[in-house]
Structures are given as C-alpha cells and as structure tokens.
Amino acid sequence: MDYSKFFSEYVRSIKASDIRELLKIVEKGNVISLAGGLPDPRSFPKDEIAKIAREVIERFGEKALQYSPTRGVSYFLEAVKNFSIRHGVAVNEGDGIITTVGSQQALYLLGRAFLDPGDYVVTEEPTYLGALQAFRGIGVRYLTVPIDEDGMRTDKLEEVLKKAKSEGLRLKMIYTVPTCHNPAGTTLPMDRRRHLLELAEEYDLIVVEDDPYSFIAFEERDVKPLKTLDRSGRVIYLSTVSKILAPGLRLGWAIGPDPLISRMELVKQEIDLHTSTLSQYIAAEAMNRGVIDRHIPFIKRLYREKRDAMLAALEEYMPEGIKWTKPIGGLFVWVWLPEGVNSRKLLEKAIEKGVVFVPGDSFYPSGGGENTMRLNFSYPSPEEIREGVRRIAEAIREYQG
C-alpha cells in the first residue's frame, strides 16, 4: 500500500536530524561517536534521584501521580524561580514561568505562539539545529549573523537589522545561545551582550536566550544572562535539567514576561495538556535539597577533563590550516576545515575509520558551512576522544591527498 498519499504537507517538509541518523550508526558498535550531545552517564546522580523518587511518591503520591496544570506544578515553578535566582538569572515582577518537555518543546511553543509564515528570525550562523527544526514547519525565514571565537558578531547583527528594516521585512525575534554555544562552543562577552539588547530595543524585537549550558561552565567568565541584563521585558529565557540532573526526566522551562508566557501556555494545552507531574516533583526536590548544586562541581570537573583531552588531541593531530574554538563549558568544539574540504564527504571516510562527527552545514539555516564540523566531548572517554580525533585527522589527510 502507498501510504505517502496520506502524508500532510507539514510532515513532507520535515527531514531527519543528521545527529539522530548518526546515532543509528553508533548503535551498531565499533564506532567512536564525537557526534551526539549526550551527557556522560556518570553525571547522573542516580542514587539521589532514586531516593527522591521514592520519597516523592510517598509524600506527594496523590499529587505527583495526578494530572497537573498546563503551566506547571506550583511546587516546581517556585523551585525553578529560586534555583534560577541562585544562579544569577533574574526573575522579575511580571515574569511568568512555564514548564516544558525539555527546552526543545519550549522552542516549539515559541514558534507556534509568536511566528507566522514569512516572518523572519535572526540567529547566529551556525545555530542550534533543534531550533531550526522547531521553527521549520511554520514557514519561517532566517537572517543570519556570523560568529567568531567570541560568538555572534553584534556589529554584523546591527548591519543585518538595519538592512532588514530598510527592506520592510517582518522581523520579530532574535534567537541566540550566548553561553557555551551549541554547536560552536563560544561564549558572548559582556559588551556584545549589552549591544545585542540595545539593538533588540532599537528594533523592538523579542530575544530568545537558550541557556542549557551556563550551569556547567567550568571556567569563570565575566558574563551575565541576557535575561538578567534585560531592562525592557523582551527576553524569554529557556533552560533545562537535561545537562545538570538527567535528560530522561524531559524537563525544561521558560521564564519571561507573563503576557508572552501565557500565549505559550495556550499552545501547550493543545499539544500535551501538561508536562510529567512526577518529573516536576522529582526535579523540584533535587533543586530544593541542593542535590543539583552539590553535583554541578563534579560535572564541571568531568567535562573540563574531557574538553582538555579534545583540545590537546586537536593540537597534536590536526593538519595545518585547521582552526577550532576553545569552549569555557558546555559539550562541544567547533572546527573550521580548510576551504574546499567538504565535511559530509569527509564523514564518509571517517565512518570507514570508525568515528563519526556532525557535519557543520546542518547548523546553517541559509546554507553554507560545508567546511565545518561539530565535535562532542561530553559522552566519550578521554581515551576515545583522543583516538577519535586522531582518526578524523587521518581521514582529513587522506581527503586532501
């Protein structure tokens, strides 16, 4: 039977994530993965989560196992508020908070609540692939801003916004991952953060700050969340417990002006009614008991060691003419290959050698980036990182002939 005639135009427009497709190769075994953004399983405080889960059911059983409000369990929302403030994220009077199924769902809610076909979104280039997937089905168009070793070039952002205004483009939103960027690993300095917000004010735009990684920045940097610097109520802040507790809880949140959060709430009602009540109670207890705060230093040490192993291997093995970022935290290193090296074709050689990475063009909404790639250091061991980088370098030399 030909099922294709039943497919909607929306589902016809969706293409599979390169990262998810690469994970299928990894599952077959004998392959070192520097591709996915999986946390190291040692970063999960399993014993504490097990104890909390039992006590939550014993203490909150009737509530924790029941339906709950779309916006979230008040017990969890209060825990998120206090946790955010402890970590330097402002929650202002007039702000609302909504619980989401990971921060990925928050992106989907944002797209459906605020964007129409033909609207323009400004992003870094490269940018987070999940955001592109969340917005793609709406028919959004992108204006892109190049990055350097310090993230989005806000001087170029100013040029992009000025041009868009002169052309009368329907521009609503700047989407950014300013701290420990995915995929690039960059962190936006304070002067650029302030400049970005000044431009958002001048051109009257919403700013979406996607921040899964600042909690696990393992080098100090004089930066503050855009949400904390915001003085006009235009930043929506997204985060998650996926990197600091466990991704299997599928739990994230958005903090922003309540008129905006309430629109996201309406969209969520249509999708899933509410996020897992049990997960919310477990995460709230992990926040309130200090489990996450006590565990974060271990995660930082773990990922610093792996980051250092990757940077050392790149320095040792990579041929001349290759550059890479030096992240202060997060999970990724971004690599610029010489012009003329196509990372998708390089991936074919790398797979033959038993290693995978993500070709960089996946993260370019307007095309380009064929000579770039993203490397993950959070999941593999330091030994696997070293060997994986060595194999990629060998594939590059063979590619170049």
CORDA-V677286 format. One record per residue. RES is the residue in three letters. OMEGA is omega in degrees with one decimal (* if undefined). NEAR is the number of other C-alpha atoms within 10 Angstrom. D_LAST is the distance of its C-alpha to the last C-alpha in whole Angstrom. Layout:
RES_OMEGA_NEAR_D_LAST + RES_OMEGA_NEAR_D_LAST
This chain:
MET_177.9_3_48 + ASP_-177.7_5_45 + TYR_-172.1_6_45 + SER_-178.5_8_43 + LYS_179.9_6_46 + PHE_-174.6_7_48 + PHE_176.0_9_45 + SER_176.0_9_46 + GLU_179.5_9_44 + TYR_-176.1_11_43 + VAL_175.5_9_41 + ARG_-176.8_10_39 + SER_-175.8_10_38 + ILE_171.6_11_36 + LYS_-176.3_9_33 + ALA_176.1_8_32 + SER_176.3_12_30 + ASP_-176.9_15_27 + ILE_-179.6_17_28 + ARG_178.3_12_30 + GLU_178.5_10_28 + LEU_178.7_17_26 + LEU_176.6_14_29 + LYS_177.2_10_29 + ILE_-178.3_17_26 + VAL_-177.5_20_27 + GLU_-179.8_10_31 + LYS_175.2_8_29 + GLY_178.1_10_29 + ASN_178.3_11_26 + VAL_173.4_18_24 + ILE_-178.5_22_24 + SER_167.5_27_25 + LEU_-171.6_25_24 + ALA_-172.5_25_25 + GLY_179.1_24_29 + GLY_-177.7_19_31 + LEU_171.8_16_33 + PRO_172.4_23_36 + ASP_-179.8_16_36 + PRO_177.1_11_39 + ARG_179.1_11_40 + SER_179.7_20_41 + PHE_177.0_20_44 + PRO_-169.3_16_47 + LYS_-177.3_13_48 + ASP_-179.8_9_51 + GLU_179.2_12_53 + ILE_179.5_18_52 + ALA_179.5_12_53 + LYS_-179.5_11_56 + ILE_-177.3_20_56 + ALA_179.1_20_56 + ARG_-177.4_13_59 + GLU_176.9_14_61 + VAL_-179.1_21_60 + ILE_179.2_16_62 + GLU_-174.2_11_65 + ARG_-174.2_11_65 + PHE_-168.8_14_64 + GLY_-176.4_14_64 + GLU_179.2_11_66 + LYS_-173.7_15_64 + ALA_-178.3_21_61 + LEU_-175.3_15_61 + GLN_167.0_11_62 + TYR_-179.6_15_61 + SER_-178.2_18_60 + PRO_-178.9_14_60 + THR_-177.2_19_57 + ARG_179.2_23_57 + GLY_175.9_21_57 + VAL_-176.9_24_59 + SER_178.3_17_61 + TYR_178.4_12_61 + PHE_-179.1_22_57 + LEU_177.6_20_57 + GLU_177.6_15_59 + ALA_177.6_20_57 + VAL_179.2_27_54 + LYS_-178.3_17_56 + ASN_179.1_16_57 + PHE_-179.4_18_53 + SER_-179.2_16_51 + ILE_177.8_14_54 + ARG_-176.5_11_54 + HIS_170.7_13_50 + GLY_178.1_12_51 + VAL_-177.0_19_50 + ALA_169.9_22_53 + VAL_-169.7_20_55 + ASN_172.2_17_58 + GLU_-176.0_8_61 + GLY_175.6_10_61 + ASP_170.8_16_57 + GLY_177.2_20_57 + ILE_174.4_25_55 + ILE_176.9_27_53 + THR_-178.7_30_52 + THR_177.0_30_49 + VAL_-171.7_19_47 + GLY_178.5_23_44 + SER_176.3_26_43 + GLN_178.1_21_41 + GLN_178.0_22_44 + ALA_177.7_27_45 + LEU_178.7_24_43 + TYR_179.1_22_44 + LEU_177.5_24_47 + LEU_-178.8_21_47 + GLY_-177.6_22_45 + ARG_-177.0_19_48 + ALA_-168.2_18_51 + PHE_-174.5_14_49 + LEU_176.4_19_47 + ASP_175.7_16_48 + PRO_-179.9_12_46 + GLY_175.1_14_44 + ASP_178.9_17_45 + TYR_173.8_20_42 + VAL_175.8_22_40 + VAL_176.9_21_39 + THR_163.8_25_36 + GLU_171.0_27_33 + GLU_11.2_25_30 + PRO_177.3_28_28 + THR_-176.1_26_31 + TYR_-176.6_22_32 + LEU_-178.9_18_31 + GLY_176.9_17_35 + ALA_178.3_21_37 + LEU_179.0_19_35 + GLN_-177.9_18_36 + ALA_-175.9_18_39 + PHE_-169.0_21_40 + ARG_-174.5_19_38 + GLY_-179.5_18_41 + ILE_-175.0_17_43 + GLY_179.6_15_42 + VAL_173.0_16_41 + ARG_-173.5_19_39 + TYR_165.5_19_37 + LEU_-170.3_18_36 + THR_-178.1_21_34 + VAL_-178.0_22_33 + PRO_175.4_16_30 + ILE_165.0_18_30 + ASP_-176.6_12_29 + GLU_178.5_16_29 + ASP_176.0_19_33 + GLY_-175.4_26_33 + MET_175.3_29_34 + ARG_-175.6_18_35 + THR_171.9_22_38 + ASP_176.3_13_39 + LYS_175.2_14_36 + LEU_179.5_22_39 + GLU_178.2_18_42 + GLU_-179.5_11_40 + VAL_-178.5_15_39 + LEU_179.4_20_43 + LYS_180.0_13_44 + LYS_-179.9_12_43 + ALA_179.3_15_43 + LYS_-178.9_12_47 + SER_-179.7_8_47 + GLU_177.4_9_46 + GLY_-179.6_8_48 + LEU_-179.1_13_46 + ARG_-172.9_14_47 + LEU_-175.7_22_45 + LYS_-162.0_19_47 + MET_166.1_23_44 + ILE_176.0_23_42 + TYR_-176.5_21_40 + THR_170.7_25_38 + VAL_-168.6_27_37 + PRO_-174.3_27_38 + THR_-179.6_30_38 + CYS_-170.7_27_35 + HIS_167.9_32_33 + ASN_18.0_28_31 + PRO_-162.3_26_28 + ALA_-179.7_33_28 + GLY_-176.1_28_30 + THR_176.2_27_32 + THR_-175.1_25_35 + LEU_178.9_26_37 + PRO_-172.8_17_39 + MET_-177.2_16_43 + ASP_178.3_10_43 + ARG_177.6_17_41 + ARG_179.3_20_43 + ARG_179.9_16_46 + HIS_179.3_16_45 + LEU_-179.3_22_43 + LEU_176.2_25_47 + GLU_179.6_15_48 + LEU_177.5_16_46 + ALA_177.1_21_47 + GLU_-176.8_17_51 + GLU_-175.7_10_51 + TYR_174.2_16_49 + ASP_-177.3_15_51 + LEU_167.2_18_48 + ILE_173.9_21_48 + VAL_175.1_25_45 + VAL_179.7_23_44 + GLU_-179.4_22_43 + ASP_-168.8_28_41 + ASP_175.9_21_41 + PRO_-163.9_23_40 + TYR_-173.6_23_38 + SER_178.0_23_41 + PHE_-178.6_23_43 + ILE_169.7_22_40 + ALA_-173.5_22_39 + PHE_169.7_21_39 + GLU_-179.1_10_39 + GLU_176.6_8_42 + ARG_-177.1_13_41 + ASP_178.2_7_44 + VAL_174.4_16_44 + LYS_176.9_20_46 + PRO_174.1_22_46 + LEU_179.8_27_46 + LYS_-179.0_24_49 + THR_179.5_15_51 + LEU_-175.7_17_50 + ASP_179.4_19_51 + ARG_-175.4_13_55 + SER_175.0_11_55 + GLY_179.9_17_54 + ARG_-179.7_21_51 + VAL_169.8_27_49 + ILE_-173.5_25_48 + TYR_179.6_25_47 + LEU_171.6_25_45 + SER_-169.1_26_44 + THR_172.0_27_44 + VAL_-172.9_22_45 + SER_-177.3_20_42 + LYS_-175.0_23_40 + ILE_176.6_22_43 + LEU_176.6_25_45 + ALA_179.4_19_44 + PRO_-178.9_16_42 + GLY_175.4_11_44 + LEU_179.9_18_47 + ARG_-172.2_19_45 + LEU_175.5_24_47 + GLY_179.5_24_46 + TRP_173.0_23_49 + ALA_176.8_28_49 + ILE_179.9_27_51 + GLY_178.4_24_52 + PRO_-172.3_21_56 + ASP_177.1_17_58 + PRO_177.1_11_58 + LEU_-179.5_19_54 + ILE_-179.7_21_54 + SER_176.6_17_57 + ARG_176.0_15_55 + MET_178.6_24_52 + GLU_179.1_25_55 + LEU_178.7_16_56 + VAL_-178.1_18_53 + LYS_177.9_25_53 + GLN_-178.6_13_56 + GLU_-172.2_10_55 + ILE_-171.9_11_52 + ASP_-178.2_12_53 + LEU_179.3_16_56 + HIS_175.3_21_55 + THR_-178.5_24_52 + SER_178.9_22_53 + THR_-178.1_18_56 + LEU_178.6_22_56 + SER_-179.4_20_52 + GLN_179.0_27_54 + TYR_178.9_25_57 + ILE_-178.6_23_54 + ALA_178.6_24_52 + ALA_178.2_23_55 + GLU_178.1_21_57 + ALA_176.4_20_53 + MET_-174.7_20_54 + ASN_-179.2_17_57 + ARG_179.8_12_57 + GLY_-179.2_12_54 + VAL_-178.3_18_52 + ILE_-178.9_21_49 + ASP_179.3_18_50 + ARG_-174.2_11_50 + HIS_-176.8_15_47 + ILE_179.1_19_45 + PRO_176.7_14_44 + PHE_179.3_14_43 + ILE_179.8_23_40 + LYS_178.9_20_39 + ARG_-178.8_13_39 + LEU_-175.6_16_37 + TYR_174.4_24_35 + ARG_179.2_23_34 + GLU_-177.9_15_33 + LYS_175.6_24_31 + ARG_-179.4_26_30 + ASP_178.5_15_30 + ALA_-179.9_20_27 + MET_-179.6_26_25 + LEU_178.3_19_25 + ALA_179.9_14_25 + ALA_177.0_19_22 + LEU_179.6_21_20 + GLU_-175.8_15_21 + GLU_-166.9_13_20 + TYR_-171.0_16_16 + MET_177.0_19_15 + PRO_176.7_15_12 + GLU_174.3_9_14 + GLY_-179.6_9_15 + ILE_179.8_14_16 + LYS_176.5_16_20 + TRP_177.9_20_22 + THR_178.2_18_26 + LYS_-172.1_21_28 + PRO_176.0_26_31 + ILE_-179.7_22_34 + GLY_179.6_25_35 + GLY_-170.5_32_34 + LEU_-165.7_29_31 + PHE_168.4_28_28 + VAL_179.6_26_25 + TRP_-174.7_24_23 + VAL_172.3_21_20 + TRP_177.1_19_18 + LEU_176.9_22_15 + PRO_175.5_16_13 + GLU_-179.6_12_15 + GLY_175.5_9_12 + VAL_-179.5_16_11 + ASN_-173.0_20_14 + SER_176.8_25_15 + ARG_176.3_19_17 + LYS_176.8_12_13 + LEU_-179.9_22_12 + LEU_178.7_20_16 + GLU_177.6_13_15 + LYS_-179.1_20_12 + ALA_179.1_24_15 + ILE_176.7_20_18 + GLU_-179.0_12_16 + LYS_174.6_17_16 + GLY_176.6_18_20 + VAL_178.7_27_20 + VAL_173.7_29_20 + PHE_178.9_26_21 + VAL_175.5_23_22 + PRO_-172.0_24_20 + GLY_-176.0_25_22 + ASP_176.8_22_23 + SER_-173.1_23_25 + PHE_-178.8_26_27 + TYR_-175.4_20_27 + PRO_-176.9_22_31 + SER_-178.2_13_30 + GLY_-177.3_11_26 + GLY_178.7_14_23 + GLY_-176.6_21_21 + GLU_-178.1_20_18 + ASN_179.7_19_16 + THR_176.0_26_19 + MET_176.4_27_20 + ARG_177.1_26_23 + LEU_178.5_28_23 + ASN_178.8_27_26 + PHE_-173.3_31_28 + SER_-172.3_26_31 + TYR_-176.9_22_31 + PRO_176.0_20_29 + SER_176.2_15_30 + PRO_179.2_19_29 + GLU_177.8_11_27 + GLU_177.5_20_26 + ILE_-178.9_28_24 + ARG_-178.6_20_23 + GLU_179.1_18_21 + GLY_177.7_26_20 + VAL_178.9_28_18 + ARG_-179.4_18_17 + ARG_178.2_23_15 + ILE_178.8_24_14 + ALA_177.6_19_13 + GLU_177.5_17_11 + ALA_178.9_21_10 + ILE_-179.8_22_9 + ARG_178.0_13_6 + GLU_179.9_11_5 + TYR_-177.5_15_5 + GLN_177.6_10_4 + GLY_*_6_0
